[in-house]
Amino acid sequence: MKGTTNLEDQANKKRYLQIDITELDKRREQIEDMMDGLVAEQRGGQPSITLDALEKKLRKRHRPASAGQGKL
């Protein structure tokens, strides 16, 4: 993409994203999409959980002590 450069370390792994500031305002959405892709690529090997498991975890964490069952 014009205005961006991926820089690699000595092991040829992507380490840095250099963004031309003059292009940032013009292409903000494209740059954000590219950065999301880079983060997803980096997290590729991490374990994942189901949506149901996440919802249960969040309900348990945010349930007030005196409250009974409630919706998220």
C-alpha positions in Angstrom: 0.0 0.0 0.0 1.3 3.4 -0.8 2.7 5.2 2.2 3.5 2.1 4.3 6.5 0.0 4.6 6.9 -3.3 6.4 10.3 -3.6 8.0 11.8 -7.0 9.0 14.3 -7.9 11.7 17.5 -9.9 11.2 15.5 -13.1 11.2 13.3 -11.8 8.3 10.3 -11.6 10.6 7.9 -8.6 10.2 8.7 -6.3 13.2 7.8 -2.8 12.2 5.2 -0.9 10.1 6.5 2.4 8.9 3.6 4.8 7.9 4.0 8.0 6.0 2.2 10.6 8.0 1.0 12.4 4.9 -0.8 9.2 3.9 -2.3 8.5 7.3 -5.3 10.8 7.0 -5.9 9.9 3.4 -5.9 6.1 4.0 -6.8 5.7 7.7 -9.3 2.9 7.1 -7.0 0.9 4.8 -4.1 1.3 7.3 -6.3 0.2 10.2 -7.4 -2.9 8.2 -3.8 -3.7 7.4 -2.8 -3.4 11.0 -5.7 -5.6 12.1 -4.4 -8.2 9.6 -0.9 -8.0 11.0 -2.2 -8.5 14.6 -4.3 -11.4 13.5 -1.3 -13.0 11.8 0.8 -12.5 14.9 -1.9 -14.2 17.1 -2.4 -17.1 14.7 -1.0 -19.7 17.1 -2.8 -18.6 20.2 -5.6 -20.7 21.7 -9.1 -19.6 21.1 -12.4 -19.9 23.0 -16.0 -20.2 21.9 -18.4 -17.3 22.1 -20.4 -19.2 24.7 -17.4 -19.7 26.9 -16.5 -16.0 26.6 -20.0 -14.9 27.5 -20.1 -17.2 30.6 -16.7 -15.8 31.7 -17.9 -12.2 31.3 -21.2 -12.9 33.1 -19.3 -14.5 36.0 -16.8 -11.6 36.2 -19.4 -8.8 36.1 -22.1 -10.3 38.2 -22.9 -8.1 41.3 -22.5 -10.0 44.6 -26.2 -9.5 45.5 -27.6 -10.2 42.0 -29.1 -13.5 40.9 -29.3 -14.6 37.3 -29.1 -11.8 34.7 -28.5 -11.2 31.1 -25.2 -9.9 29.7 
